Amino acid sequence: MRLLTALATTTTLLAAPAMAQDMEADVANGESEFARQCVSCHVIADESGEVLAGRAGRIGPNLHGVIGRQPGAVEDFRYSDGMVAYGELAPADDMTGTAPTGDEFENVFWAHDNTVAYLQDPTSFLREALDDERARGKMAYKVRDEQTAIDITAYLATFSPDFEVSEDGSDSAADAEAEAEAETGGEAEMTDGAAEAEAETEMGGEADTTEGDAASDDTAN
């Protein structure tokens, strides 16, 4: 199940614990490393079937839109029991503490921190996340370097149009529409305050700017 609607209406993605925030993501290097380390098993193909990255790797699931997607959710792909169980967790139940949390999310989804952690040791990640030493995933390959995992994650995020990765590699919703609405709402509140003040001035009364200032402060928060 895609969580794009939730992603487009919340800023709680940043509620996940910070992980390697001092490392900047290099998308270009992520593309190179994806081509070197990932294409034998994975492909990135859009909904029309056009291959955007990779070749014909079908051992692993299609990674188009994976950032922002619930783990174990690609149709017709047989995931391990461990991966399915991880995708069914509530965010707060992820024992690694890397899944974004928020009341909007019923299940975990792939974001920056948990993707970076998973890439470095998939089986250990699932065992810790599920608190189950017998849990296993199908992906045995490990991205040995944390910076490389960050770069690959940033590259994968470019195929999730409603998701952004900032310069430090952290997650944020690509929510231009919501931001625009917020800005418009703020302007509307300030405009209303200004109109009221102007009306009072025209009527010979004193303009009460306190309410307009308060509305502006609320919008900024």
Secondary structure as the mmCIF struct_conf table of DSSP 4:
data_model
#
loop_
_struct_conf.conf_type_id
_struct_conf.id
_struct_conf.beg_label_comp_id
_struct_conf.beg_label_asym_id
_struct_conf.beg_label_seq_id
_struct_conf.end_label_comp_id
_struct_conf.end_label_asym_id
_struct_conf.end_label_seq_id
STRN STRN1 ARG A 2 ARG A 2
HELX_RH_AL_P HELX_RH_AL_P1 LEU A 4 LEU A 7
TURN_TY1_P TURN_TY1_P1 ALA A 8 THR A 9
HELX_RH_3T_P HELX_RH_3T_P1 THR A 12 ALA A 15
BEND BEND1 ALA A 16 ALA A 16
HELX_LH_PP_P HELX_LH_PP_P1 PRO A 17 ALA A 18
BEND BEND2 ALA A 20 ALA A 20
TURN_TY1_P TURN_TY1_P2 GLN A 21 ASP A 22
BEND BEND3 MET A 23 MET A 23
HELX_RH_AL_P HELX_RH_AL_P2 VAL A 27 GLN A 37
TURN_TY1_P TURN_TY1_P3 CYS A 38 CYS A 41
STRN STRN2 ILE A 44 ALA A 45
TURN_TY1_P TURN_TY1_P4 GLU A 47 SER A 48
STRN STRN3 VAL A 51 ALA A 53
BEND BEND4 GLY A 54 ALA A 56
BEND BEND5 ILE A 59 GLY A 60
TURN_TY1_P TURN_TY1_P5 HIS A 64 GLY A 65
TURN_TY1_P TURN_TY1_P6 ILE A 67 GLY A 68
STRN STRN4 ARG A 69 ARG A 69
TURN_TY1_P TURN_TY1_P7 PRO A 71 GLY A 72
TURN_TY1_P TURN_TY1_P8 GLU A 75 ASP A 76
HELX_RH_AL_P HELX_RH_AL_P3 ASP A 81 GLY A 87
TURN_TY1_P TURN_TY1_P9 GLU A 88 GLU A 88
BEND BEND6 LEU A 89 LEU A 89
HELX_RH_3T_P HELX_RH_3T_P2 PRO A 91 ASP A 93
TURN_TY1_P TURN_TY1_P10 MET A 95 THR A 96
BEND BEND7 GLY A 97 GLY A 97
BEND BEND8 ALA A 99 ALA A 99
TURN_TY1_P TURN_TY1_P11 ASP A 103 GLU A 104
BEND BEND9 GLU A 106 ASN A 107
HELX_RH_AL_P HELX_RH_AL_P4 HIS A 112 GLN A 120
HELX_RH_AL_P HELX_RH_AL_P5 PRO A 122 LEU A 130
TURN_TY1_P TURN_TY1_P12 ASP A 131 ASP A 131
TURN_TY1_P TURN_TY1_P13 GLU A 133 ARG A 134
BEND BEND10 LYS A 138 LYS A 138
HELX_RH_AL_P HELX_RH_AL_P6 GLU A 146 ALA A 157
TURN_TY1_P TURN_TY1_P14 THR A 158 PHE A 159
TURN_TY1_P TURN_TY1_P15 PRO A 161 ASP A 162
STRN STRN5 PHE A 163 VAL A 165
TURN_TY1_P TURN_TY1_P16 GLU A 167 ASP A 168
BEND BEND11 GLY A 169 GLY A 169
STRN STRN6 ASP A 171 ALA A 173
HELX_RH_AL_P HELX_RH_AL_P7 ALA A 176 GLU A 202
TURN_TY1_P TURN_TY1_P17 MET A 203 GLY A 204
HELX_LH_PP_P HELX_LH_PP_P2 GLY A 205 ALA A 207
HELX_RH_AL_P HELX_RH_AL_P8 THR A 210 ALA A 220
#
